[in-house]
Amino acid sequence: MKLLEDRIRRDGKVRAGNILKVDSFLNHQMDIDLFEELGLEFKRRFADCEVSKILTIEASGIGIACIAARYFKVPVVFAKKSKTKNIAGDVYTAKVESFTHGREYEIMVSKDFLGPEDKVLIIDDFLANGNALLGLSKLVEDADATLVGAGIVIEKAFQEGGKLLRQKGLRVESLAIIESMDEINGIIFRRQD
Amino acid sequence: MKLLEDRIRRDGKVRAGNILKVDSFLNHQMDIDLFEELGLEFKRRFADCEVSKILTIEASGIGIACIAARYFKVPVVFAKKSKTKNIAGDVYTAKVESFTHGREYEIMVSKDFLGPEDKVLIIDDFLANGNALLGLSKLVEDADATLVGAGIVIEKAFQEGGKLLRQKGLRVESLAIIESMDEINGIIFRRQD
């Protein structure tokens, strides 16, 4: 998606350790006009799918998921990251290893909000090693819901997540796919039609 | 706001310890159609204010802030809750005591995204003892930005936060104000014109 790639080139900052800082428009400050364009593009790419619910994960997936949900006309559920043990009530849980924070955490969704009747589209801001997406997929699976696919804003193709998940049969649509990036050569995007 | 009060009466669950569970439409599963109505109402109430930025706090404030931002045509910044010490770069920070979780945490916003030129509207899902709102106000103050007010979805008027913050001169607009609630008598809302 050219609009997004141009924005990443202009405002993204490549940092050591495969970090791409896009916090001026995506995951700390959020450009809602851009989010509307991203939401529309997700709707265009998943136009052939019946979606009954969008699933995302706190915190930085929530904004884009909510704006995208306007075009799908469905509710959003966000998986909570629980550091505590006092999970109240009946929940689906999965373990996720964090790339950015270097630790494992648990994610959870109440059983009230995911069930066999749901056709779930996962939306998230980043796909790198795919651990968050794997965890979210497990929640959908445990709920006996149908996973129609995953819409990702930025995929780092030089990490394994996208490849592994597509090999497992998951439909992954990433609006910008980064083949490589470094502080000298900048960011190289995968050509998408 | 009648639409919201009706929804809280219908789907909200009063629990021991002054807990109101609204996770079926507000802060776990999110009803985006409802959020659009809430966003419009925030815009109506703050129509006389020049707003350049909406500030909220992760995680449950983000969805409503993003939808509201569409009507204000401004970006959203969400304050991050940091449990770790590895805060990168230059940030404003404040300490917040959590009512729900019974512990203290730190919130932070990058100095890049709040500054003296900003006219900030804070948006959050709940106002109870007011600690989150106090912390967010401090971030705005530290940035030398102007705080135009706070838009809250549900205020628990039987806790002190709303009263204290209004006494300090903050303009607080709450779309539903709960005077009292318990499992026997249900929820009593403050009449608003």
Interface residues (C-beta under 8 A of the other chain):
Chain A: D23 S24 F25 H28 Q29 M30 D31 I32 D33 F35 E36 E58 A59 I62 G63 A65 C66 I67 A69 R70 K73 V74 P75 V76 V77 F78 K80 K83 T84 H101 V109 S110 D112 F113
Chain B: D23 S24 F25 H28 Q29 M30 D31 I32 D33 F35 E36 E58 A59 I62 G63 A65 C66 I67 A69 R70 K73 V74 P75 V76 V77 F78 K80 K83 T84 H101 V109 S110 D112 F113
